């Protein structure tokens, strides 16, 4: 299967770039990325979104500044995971969360790009992918770090309640099950 080969190649690249040695809440960055991909697989996300989950931190994020590759080297990641998955990774990494999260579920809401400072109005599928990846990412942190759950659980439940129109049934069920006790 193509996505399995891409996933293996992505893990090899992650190791080469040091993700197994970067500390991250709940262990190493590599362990976190694999768990995010696996959660998306359990939610029956399409292969490109699963690959994006595995690679979502390549360019750093608004919440995790460490980047494995600068954005001027996007072609290297594209060669490994394909253009659709890489585009999702770049979109995820580009998000100015404070400015974008409140309007994400609004079809006409602005998305703020932290790399360029530009505003856009992403298509519904792009918003869905972003919401699903965000939920998988944050739920992993809550699962792996009790302090994270204590500090952020209620806020995350509020956030994902706002994202609810964009989330799959599997993702929403996980959000409720994991965050309801927060």
Order of alpha helices (4+ residues) and beta strands (2+ residues): alpha-beta-beta-alpha-alpha-alpha-alpha-alpha-beta-beta-alpha-alpha-alpha
